[in-house]
Amino acid sequence: MGQLGTWQSGGNQRLWLSMLIDTMEQVSRPETRAVPCDINVLAALRAQLARPAAPLTPFPSSYSLRN
Protein backbone atom coordinates (compact mmCIF):
# COMPACT_ATOMS: atom_id res chain seq x y z
CA MET A 1 0.00 0.00 0.00
CA GLY A 2 2.96 2.36 0.66
CA GLN A 3 2.61 5.68 -1.12
CA LEU A 4 -0.94 4.89 -2.20
CA GLY A 5 -1.99 5.34 1.41
CA THR A 6 -1.45 9.11 1.06
CA TRP A 7 -4.43 9.17 -1.32
CA GLN A 8 -6.75 8.76 1.67
CA SER A 9 -5.39 11.70 3.66
CA GLY A 10 -7.29 14.35 1.68
CA GLY A 11 -4.58 17.00 1.78
CA ASN A 12 -2.19 14.89 -0.28
CA GLN A 13 -4.58 14.06 -3.13
CA ARG A 14 -3.00 16.59 -5.49
CA LEU A 15 0.49 15.40 -4.64
CA TRP A 16 -0.52 11.78 -5.23
CA LEU A 17 -2.17 12.62 -8.54
CA SER A 18 0.82 14.71 -9.62
CA MET A 19 3.18 11.83 -8.83
CA LEU A 20 0.95 9.46 -10.80
CA ILE A 21 0.93 11.75 -13.83
CA ASP A 22 4.72 12.25 -13.64
CA THR A 23 5.24 8.49 -13.48
CA MET A 24 2.91 7.85 -16.41
CA GLU A 25 4.72 10.48 -18.48
CA GLN A 26 8.11 8.99 -17.59
CA VAL A 27 7.18 5.42 -18.49
CA SER A 28 5.58 6.52 -21.76
CA ARG A 29 8.89 7.89 -23.09
CA PRO A 30 10.45 5.73 -25.83
CA GLU A 31 13.81 5.50 -24.04
CA THR A 32 12.10 4.18 -20.91
CA ARG A 33 9.85 1.79 -22.79
CA ALA A 34 12.89 0.31 -24.58
CA VAL A 35 14.36 -0.91 -21.27
CA PRO A 36 13.38 -4.54 -20.57
CA CYS A 37 11.43 -5.16 -17.40
CA ASP A 38 12.70 -7.63 -14.80
CA ILE A 39 10.68 -10.87 -14.98
CA ASN A 40 10.39 -10.89 -11.17
CA VAL A 41 8.77 -7.44 -11.24
CA LEU A 42 6.33 -8.64 -13.90
CA ALA A 43 5.49 -11.74 -11.87
CA ALA A 44 4.87 -9.65 -8.74
CA LEU A 45 2.67 -7.27 -10.71
CA ARG A 46 0.65 -10.12 -12.19
CA ALA A 47 0.17 -11.59 -8.71
CA GLN A 48 -0.96 -8.21 -7.35
CA LEU A 49 -3.44 -7.70 -10.19
CA ALA A 50 -4.84 -11.21 -9.72
CA ARG A 51 -5.91 -10.41 -6.14
CA PRO A 52 -9.42 -9.10 -5.51
CA ALA A 53 -9.70 -5.36 -4.95
CA ALA A 54 -9.93 -4.39 -1.30
CA PRO A 55 -11.09 -1.06 0.14
CA LEU A 56 -8.27 1.13 1.44
CA THR A 57 -10.24 2.44 4.40
CA PRO A 58 -12.20 0.67 7.14
CA PHE A 59 -15.09 3.11 6.61
CA PRO A 60 -17.60 3.00 3.77
CA SER A 61 -17.49 5.88 1.34
CA SER A 62 -20.45 8.22 0.94
CA TYR A 63 -19.47 8.66 -2.72
CA SER A 64 -21.41 6.66 -5.26
CA LEU A 65 -21.67 6.75 -9.02
CA ARG A 66 -25.44 6.66 -8.48
CA ASN A 67 -25.56 10.00 -6.57
Jmol script that loads the backbone (N, CA, C; Angstrom):
load data "model"
ATOM      1  N   MET A   1       0.826  -1.175   0.000  1.00  0.00           N
ATOM      2  CA  MET A   1       0.000   0.000   0.000  1.00  0.00           C
ATOM      3  C   MET A   1       0.875   1.245   0.000  1.00  0.00           C
ATOM      4  N   GLY A   2       1.926   1.336   0.706  1.00  0.00           N
ATOM      5  CA  GLY A   2       2.961   2.355   0.656  1.00  0.00           C
ATOM      6  C   GLY A   2       2.470   3.751   0.352  1.00  0.00           C
ATOM      7  N   GLN A   3       2.941   4.316  -0.770  1.00  0.00           N
ATOM      8  CA  GLN A   3       2.608   5.679  -1.124  1.00  0.00           C
ATOM      9  C   GLN A   3       1.132   5.843  -1.472  1.00  0.00           C
ATOM     10  N   LEU A   4       0.474   4.784  -1.869  1.00  0.00           N
ATOM     11  CA  LEU A   4      -0.936   4.895  -2.200  1.00  0.00           C
ATOM     12  C   LEU A   4      -1.766   5.264  -0.989  1.00  0.00           C
ATOM     13  N   GLY A   5      -1.271   4.990   0.203  1.00  0.00           N
ATOM     14  CA  GLY A   5      -1.991   5.342   1.413  1.00  0.00           C
ATOM     15  C   GLY A   5      -2.180   6.839   1.563  1.00  0.00           C
ATOM     16  N   THR A   6      -1.306   7.658   0.966  1.00  0.00           N
ATOM     17  CA  THR A   6      -1.453   9.108   1.059  1.00  0.00           C
ATOM     18  C   THR A   6      -2.686   9.585   0.322  1.00  0.00           C
ATOM     19  N   TRP A   7      -3.211   8.796  -0.595  1.00  0.00           N
ATOM     20  CA  TRP A   7      -4.428   9.167  -1.319  1.00  0.00           C
ATOM     21  C   TRP A   7      -5.573   9.417  -0.347  1.00  0.00           C
ATOM     22  N   GLN A   8      -5.641   8.680   0.740  1.00  0.00           N
ATOM     23  CA  GLN A   8      -6.745   8.761   1.667  1.00  0.00           C
ATOM     24  C   GLN A   8      -6.660   9.955   2.618  1.00  0.00           C
ATOM     25  N   SER A   9      -5.551  10.651   2.660  1.00  0.00           N
ATOM     26  CA  SER A   9      -5.385  11.702   3.656  1.00  0.00           C
ATOM     27  C   SER A   9      -6.032  13.020   3.261  1.00  0.00           C
ATOM     28  N   GLY A  10      -6.602  13.137   2.082  1.00  0.00           N
ATOM     29  CA  GLY A  10      -7.288  14.348   1.683  1.00  0.00           C
ATOM     30  C   GLY A  10      -6.347  15.439   1.234  1.00  0.00           C
ATOM     31  N   GLY A  11      -5.491  15.921   2.109  1.00  0.00           N
ATOM     32  CA  GLY A  11      -4.583  17.003   1.776  1.00  0.00           C
ATOM     33  C   GLY A  11      -3.520  16.617   0.759  1.00  0.00           C
ATOM     34  N   ASN A  12      -3.249  15.338   0.628  1.00  0.00           N
ATOM     35  CA  ASN A  12      -2.193  14.888  -0.282  1.00  0.00           C
ATOM     36  C   ASN A  12      -2.725  14.367  -1.613  1.00  0.00           C
ATOM     37  N   GLN A  13      -4.009  14.574  -1.887  1.00  0.00           N
ATOM     38  CA  GLN A  13      -4.584  14.064  -3.128  1.00  0.00           C
ATOM     39  C   GLN A  13      -3.924  14.660  -4.358  1.00  0.00           C
ATOM     40  N   ARG A  14      -3.657  15.958  -4.345  1.00  0.00           N
ATOM     41  CA  ARG A  14      -3.000  16.588  -5.494  1.00  0.00           C
ATOM     42  C   ARG A  14      -1.578  16.078  -5.666  1.00  0.00           C
ATOM     43  N   LEU A  15      -0.869  15.911  -4.574  1.00  0.00           N
ATOM     44  CA  LEU A  15       0.492  15.397  -4.643  1.00  0.00           C
ATOM     45  C   LEU A  15       0.488  13.996  -5.222  1.00  0.00           C
ATOM     46  N   TRP A  16      -0.419  13.152  -4.737  1.00  0.00           N
ATOM     47  CA  TRP A  16      -0.519  11.777  -5.231  1.00  0.00           C
ATOM     48  C   TRP A  16      -0.835  11.762  -6.716  1.00  0.00           C
ATOM     49  N   LEU A  17      -1.788  12.577  -7.133  1.00  0.00           N
ATOM     50  CA  LEU A  17      -2.174  12.623  -8.535  1.00  0.00           C
ATOM     51  C   LEU A  17      -1.030  13.163  -9.388  1.00  0.00           C
ATOM     52  N   SER A  18      -0.326  14.160  -8.902  1.00  0.00           N
ATOM     53  CA  SER A  18       0.816  14.711  -9.619  1.00  0.00           C
ATOM     54  C   SER A  18       1.913  13.670  -9.791  1.00  0.00           C
ATOM     55  N   MET A  19       2.176  12.889  -8.737  1.00  0.00           N
ATOM     56  CA  MET A  19       3.182  11.830  -8.827  1.00  0.00           C
ATOM     57  C   MET A  19       2.755  10.762  -9.833  1.00  0.00           C
ATOM     58  N   LEU A  20       1.459  10.437  -9.851  1.00  0.00           N
ATOM     59  CA  LEU A  20       0.951   9.455 -10.796  1.00  0.00           C
ATOM     60  C   LEU A  20       1.130   9.941 -12.232  1.00  0.00           C
ATOM     61  N   ILE A  21       0.783  11.194 -12.483  1.00  0.00           N
ATOM     62  CA  ILE A  21       0.934  11.753 -13.829  1.00  0.00           C
ATOM     63  C   ILE A  21       2.399  11.790 -14.240  1.00  0.00           C
ATOM     64  N   ASP A  22       3.278  12.225 -13.342  1.00  0.00           N
ATOM     65  CA  ASP A  22       4.721  12.251 -13.643  1.00  0.00           C
ATOM     66  C   ASP A  22       5.238  10.859 -13.994  1.00  0.00           C
ATOM     67  N   THR A  23       4.805   9.868 -13.227  1.00  0.00           N
ATOM     68  CA  THR A  23       5.235   8.492 -13.479  1.00  0.00           C
ATOM     69  C   THR A  23       4.730   7.999 -14.824  1.00  0.00           C
ATOM     70  N   MET A  24       3.475   8.278 -15.134  1.00  0.00           N
ATOM     71  CA  MET A  24       2.911   7.853 -16.413  1.00  0.00           C
ATOM     72  C   MET A  24       3.640   8.518 -17.583  1.00  0.00           C
ATOM     73  N   GLU A  25       3.976   9.793 -17.427  1.00  0.00           N
ATOM     74  CA  GLU A  25       4.721  10.479 -18.478  1.00  0.00           C
ATOM     75  C   GLU A  25       6.118   9.879 -18.644  1.00  0.00           C
ATOM     76  N   GLN A  26       6.761   9.554 -17.531  1.00  0.00           N
ATOM     77  CA  GLN A  26       8.107   8.986 -17.593  1.00  0.00           C
ATOM     78  C   GLN A  26       8.107   7.630 -18.286  1.00  0.00           C
ATOM     79  N   VAL A  27       7.181   6.763 -17.914  1.00  0.00           N
ATOM     80  CA  VAL A  27       7.181   5.416 -18.493  1.00  0.00           C
ATOM     81  C   VAL A  27       6.677   5.394 -19.929  1.00  0.00           C
ATOM     82  N   SER A  28       6.051   6.476 -20.381  1.00  0.00           N
ATOM     83  CA  SER A  28       5.580   6.522 -21.765  1.00  0.00           C
ATOM     84  C   SER A  28       6.666   6.980 -22.733  1.00  0.00           C
ATOM     85  N   ARG A  29       7.788   7.447 -22.225  1.00  0.00           N
ATOM     86  CA  ARG A  29       8.889   7.894 -23.092  1.00  0.00           C
ATOM     87  C   ARG A  29       9.524   6.689 -23.788  1.00  0.00           C
ATOM     88  N   PRO A  30       9.863   6.848 -25.071  1.00  0.00           N
ATOM     89  CA  PRO A  30      10.451   5.728 -25.833  1.00  0.00           C
ATOM     90  C   PRO A  30      11.709   5.150 -25.180  1.00  0.00           C
ATOM     91  N   GLU A  31      12.571   6.002 -24.642  1.00  0.00           N
ATOM     92  CA  GLU A  31      13.813   5.495 -24.045  1.00  0.00           C
ATOM     93  C   GLU A  31      13.537   4.668 -22.794  1.00  0.00           C
ATOM     94  N   THR A  32      12.474   4.972 -22.083  1.00  0.00           N
ATOM     95  CA  THR A  32      12.104   4.185 -20.909  1.00  0.00           C
ATOM     96  C   THR A  32      11.433   2.892 -21.334  1.00  0.00           C
ATOM     97  N   ARG A  33      10.573   2.976 -22.324  1.00  0.00           N
ATOM     98  CA  ARG A  33       9.853   1.792 -22.790  1.00  0.00           C
ATOM     99  C   ARG A  33      10.783   0.767 -23.429  1.00  0.00           C
ATOM    100  N   ALA A  34      11.938   1.206 -23.929  1.00  0.00           N
ATOM    101  CA  ALA A  34      12.889   0.310 -24.581  1.00  0.00           C
ATOM    102  C   ALA A  34      13.659  -0.552 -23.579  1.00  0.00           C
ATOM    103  N   VAL A  35      13.630  -0.169 -22.294  1.00  0.00           N
ATOM    104  CA  VAL A  35      14.363  -0.914 -21.267  1.00  0.00           C
ATOM    105  C   VAL A  35      13.540  -2.141 -20.879  1.00  0.00           C
ATOM    106  N   PRO A  36      14.129  -3.341 -20.955  1.00  0.00           N
ATOM    107  CA  PRO A  36      13.377  -4.543 -20.574  1.00  0.00           C
ATOM    108  C   PRO A  36      13.030  -4.537 -19.083  1.00  0.00           C
ATOM    109  N   CYS A  37      11.879  -5.081 -18.785  1.00  0.00           N
ATOM    110  CA  CYS A  37      11.427  -5.157 -17.399  1.00  0.00           C
ATOM    111  C   CYS A  37      11.866  -6.489 -16.788  1.00  0.00           C
ATOM    112  N   ASP A  38      12.280  -6.441 -15.539  1.00  0.00           N
ATOM    113  CA  ASP A  38      12.695  -7.630 -14.801  1.00  0.00           C
ATOM    114  C   ASP A  38      11.520  -8.611 -14.706  1.00  0.00           C
ATOM    115  N   ILE A  39      11.762  -9.876 -15.003  1.00  0.00           N
ATOM    116  CA  ILE A  39      10.683 -10.868 -14.977  1.00  0.00           C
ATOM    117  C   ILE A  39      10.101 -11.039 -13.573  1.00  0.00           C
ATOM    118  N   ASN A  40      10.898 -10.805 -12.539  1.00  0.00           N
ATOM    119  CA  ASN A  40      10.386 -10.892 -11.167  1.00  0.00           C
ATOM    120  C   ASN A  40       9.404  -9.763 -10.875  1.00  0.00           C
ATOM    121  N   VAL A  41       9.684  -8.581 -11.409  1.00  0.00           N
ATOM    122  CA  VAL A  41       8.773  -7.444 -11.242  1.00  0.00           C
ATOM    123  C   VAL A  41       7.455  -7.744 -11.955  1.00  0.00           C
ATOM    124  N   LEU A  42       7.539  -8.284 -13.159  1.00  0.00           N
ATOM    125  CA  LEU A  42       6.332  -8.639 -13.904  1.00  0.00           C
ATOM    126  C   LEU A  42       5.514  -9.706 -13.177  1.00  0.00           C
ATOM    127  N   ALA A  43       6.180 -10.692 -12.609  1.00  0.00           N
ATOM    128  CA  ALA A  43       5.486 -11.745 -11.870  1.00  0.00           C
ATOM    129  C   ALA A  43       4.794 -11.172 -10.635  1.00  0.00           C
ATOM    130  N   ALA A  44       5.467 -10.276  -9.925  1.00  0.00           N
ATOM    131  CA  ALA A  44       4.868  -9.652  -8.741  1.00  0.00           C
ATOM    132  C   ALA A  44       3.670  -8.797  -9.131  1.00  0.00           C
ATOM    133  N   LEU A  45       3.779  -8.089 -10.234  1.00  0.00           N
ATOM    134  CA  LEU A  45       2.672  -7.270 -10.713  1.00  0.00           C
ATOM    135  C   LEU A  45       1.478  -8.130 -11.101  1.00  0.00           C
ATOM    136  N   ARG A  46       1.738  -9.208 -11.809  1.00  0.00           N
ATOM    137  CA  ARG A  46       0.646 -10.119 -12.186  1.00  0.00           C
ATOM    138  C   ARG A  46      -0.040 -10.701 -10.948  1.00  0.00           C
ATOM    139  N   ALA A  47       0.746 -11.046  -9.942  1.00  0.00           N
ATOM    140  CA  ALA A  47       0.173 -11.586  -8.706  1.00  0.00           C
ATOM    141  C   ALA A  47      -0.678 -10.531  -8.004  1.00  0.00           C
ATOM    142  N   GLN A  48      -0.208  -9.301  -7.981  1.00  0.00           N
ATOM    143  CA  GLN A  48      -0.963  -8.208  -7.352  1.00  0.00           C
ATOM    144  C   GLN A  48      -2.279  -7.969  -8.083  1.00  0.00           C
ATOM    145  N   LEU A  49      -2.231  -7.953  -9.399  1.00  0.00           N
ATOM    146  CA  LEU A  49      -3.435  -7.701 -10.194  1.00  0.00           C
ATOM    147  C   LEU A  49      -4.427  -8.858 -10.124  1.00  0.00           C
ATOM    148  N   ALA A  50      -3.953 -10.047  -9.808  1.00  0.00           N
ATOM    149  CA  ALA A  50      -4.837 -11.210  -9.717  1.00  0.00           C
ATOM    150  C   ALA A  50      -5.642 -11.217  -8.417  1.00  0.00           C
ATOM    151  N   ARG A  51      -5.195 -10.460  -7.420  1.00  0.00           N
ATOM    152  CA  ARG A  51      -5.911 -10.410  -6.145  1.00  0.00           C
ATOM    153  C   ARG A  51      -7.177  -9.583  -6.280  1.00  0.00           C
ATOM    154  N   PRO A  52      -8.202  -9.912  -5.482  1.00  0.00           N
ATOM    155  CA  PRO A  52      -9.420  -9.103  -5.511  1.00  0.00           C
ATOM    156  C   PRO A  52      -9.149  -7.713  -4.933  1.00  0.00           C
ATOM    157  N   ALA A  53      -9.848  -6.729  -5.450  1.00  0.00           N
ATOM    158  CA  ALA A  53      -9.699  -5.362  -4.950  1.00  0.00           C
ATOM    159  C   ALA A  53     -10.228  -5.291  -3.529  1.00  0.00           C
ATOM    160  N   ALA A  54      -9.513  -4.573  -2.684  1.00  0.00           N
ATOM    161  CA  ALA A  54      -9.929  -4.393  -1.300  1.00  0.00           C
ATOM    162  C   ALA A  54     -10.025  -2.894  -1.016  1.00  0.00           C
ATOM    163  N   PRO A  55     -10.992  -2.486  -0.205  1.00  0.00           N
ATOM    164  CA  PRO A  55     -11.092  -1.065   0.145  1.00  0.00           C
ATOM    165  C   PRO A  55      -9.855  -0.636   0.943  1.00  0.00           C
ATOM    166  N   LEU A  56      -9.443   0.617   0.745  1.00  0.00           N
ATOM    167  CA  LEU A  56      -8.267   1.130   1.439  1.00  0.00           C
ATOM    168  C   LEU A  56      -8.592   1.673   2.825  1.00  0.00           C
ATOM    169  N   THR A  57      -9.864   1.894   3.102  1.00  0.00           N
ATOM    170  CA  THR A  57     -10.238   2.439   4.404  1.00  0.00           C
ATOM    171  C   THR A  57     -11.218   1.495   5.097  1.00  0.00           C
ATOM    172  N   PRO A  58     -11.254   1.523   6.416  1.00  0.00           N
ATOM    173  CA  PRO A  58     -12.196   0.669   7.140  1.00  0.00           C
ATOM    174  C   PRO A  58     -13.612   1.238   7.140  1.00  0.00           C
ATOM    175  N   PHE A  59     -13.794   2.454   6.594  1.00  0.00           N
ATOM    176  CA  PHE A  59     -15.094   3.111   6.613  1.00  0.00           C
ATOM    177  C   PHE A  59     -15.689   3.160   5.223  1.00  0.00           C
ATOM    178  N   PRO A  60     -16.983   2.927   5.097  1.00  0.00           N
ATOM    179  CA  PRO A  60     -17.599   2.999   3.774  1.00  0.00           C
ATOM    180  C   PRO A  60     -17.586   4.429   3.256  1.00  0.00           C
ATOM    181  N   SER A  61     -17.503   4.570   1.958  1.00  0.00           N
ATOM    182  CA  SER A  61     -17.488   5.881   1.335  1.00  0.00           C
ATOM    183  C   SER A  61     -18.910   6.362   1.086  1.00  0.00           C
ATOM    184  N   SER A  62     -19.133   7.655   1.247  1.00  0.00           N
ATOM    185  CA  SER A  62     -20.446   8.220   0.944  1.00  0.00           C
ATOM    186  C   SER A  62     -20.571   8.514  -0.550  1.00  0.00           C
ATOM    187  N   TYR A  63     -19.460   8.397  -1.281  1.00  0.00           N
ATOM    188  CA  TYR A  63     -19.469   8.656  -2.716  1.00  0.00           C
ATOM    189  C   TYR A  63     -20.028   7.451  -3.447  1.00  0.00           C
ATOM    190  N   SER A  64     -20.853   7.715  -4.428  1.00  0.00           N
ATOM    191  CA  SER A  64     -21.406   6.657  -5.257  1.00  0.00           C
ATOM    192  C   SER A  64     -21.596   7.185  -6.658  1.00  0.00           C
ATOM    193  N   LEU A  65     -21.419   6.336  -7.651  1.00  0.00           N
ATOM    194  CA  LEU A  65     -21.673   6.754  -9.016  1.00  0.00           C
ATOM    195  C   LEU A  65     -23.165   6.970  -9.252  1.00  0.00           C
ATOM    196  N   ARG A  66     -23.989   6.511  -8.330  1.00  0.00           N
ATOM    197  CA  ARG A  66     -25.439   6.658  -8.481  1.00  0.00           C
ATOM    198  C   ARG A  66     -25.943   7.962  -7.877  1.00  0.00           C
ATOM    199  N   ASN A  67     -25.109   8.718  -7.183  1.00  0.00           N
ATOM    200  CA  ASN A  67     -25.555   9.995  -6.570  1.00  0.00           C
ATOM    201  C   ASN A  67     -25.898  11.004  -7.626  1.00  0.00           C
TER     202      ASN A  67
END
end "model"
wireframe off; spacefill off
backbone 0.3
color backbone group
